[in-house]
């Protein structure tokens, strides 16, 4: 939302879920996505990658069990992409399921399972943990 700060954009889903936000929870999400110092900035004051991280924070604020992420690192530089993927790995270790759609093969190789799609058809699935152990 262009008229809301990064902090307010992250907090927005709480209004729809009728949950009370707290400063510490929002600060934690901002820190998780590497935006602790940008919470009071409007979208027009953020880079495309920072706006992408606000969107990721917004997806995480309600502590979901499953996150569907379509190209979550598409607008990010390689270092920030790595940071976000490490965050996703940690959330997965904590029990969250993440389904990530990506064209980034380097990112896909770090996933537990990779499903390959072509023309709307699933071509196959590879358990990347087994492949990496070989």
NORVEN-V106083 format. One record per backbone hydrogen bond with DSSP energy under -0.5 kcal/mol. CO is the residue of the C=O (numbers start at 1). NH is the residue of the N-H. If there is no record, write none. Layout:
# NORVEN-V106083
CO;NH, CO;NH
This chain:
# NORVEN-V106083
1;4, 4;43, 5;9, 6;10, 7;11, 8;12, 11;14, 11;15, 12;15, 12;16, 13;17, 14;19, 15;18, 22;26, 23;27, 24;28, 25;29, 26;30, 27;31, 28;32, 29;33, 30;35, 31;34, 35;38, 36;39, 38;41, 39;7, 41;6, 42;45, 43;46, 47;51, 48;52, 49;53, 50;54, 51;55, 52;56, 53;57, 54;58, 55;59, 56;60, 57;61, 60;63, 65;97, 67;69, 67;99, 68;70, 69;71, 69;101, 71;74, 73;76, 77;81, 78;82, 79;83, 80;84, 81;85, 82;86, 83;87, 84;88, 85;89, 86;90, 87;91, 88;92, 89;93, 90;94, 91;96, 92;95, 97;67, 98;100, 99;69, 100;102, 101;71, 103;105, 104;108, 105;109, 107;110, 108;111, 112;128, 112;129, 114;126, 115;117, 116;123, 116;124, 118;121, 121;118, 121;123, 124;116, 126;114, 126;128, 127;130, 127;131, 128;132, 129;133, 130;134, 131;134
